[in-house]
Amino acid sequence: MPPPGLSKKAIMNRCANLRWKGLYIDAGSDPENEYSNDSAMWCLQTDKCVGPDGKVVDDFECSPARTCYVQL
C-alpha cells in the first residue's frame, strides 16, 4: 500500500512540480485506514490545477510524456 497521498505511479514518476495536501501533513500511515486518493493537486509552476501546458495535473497525468515534466 502506498503512503497516504501517493499512488505507486506517483512514487515512481512524480514530477518535481506536483504538489498536494499530503506533502504538508506530518502523519504516519495507518494500516487500519484504506488508501484514499481524494487530495487536491496543483502545479508548483502555475499554482493551479492545470500545468503550464494547459492540462490537468495529478499523479497519473504528470508524467515524462508532458513537456513541462521535471524529473524528481
Buried (B, 14 or more C-beta within 10 A) or exposed (E): EBEBBBBEBBEEBBBEBBBBEBEEEEEEEEEEEEEEBEBEBBBEBBEEEEBEEEBEBBBEBBBEEBEBBBEE
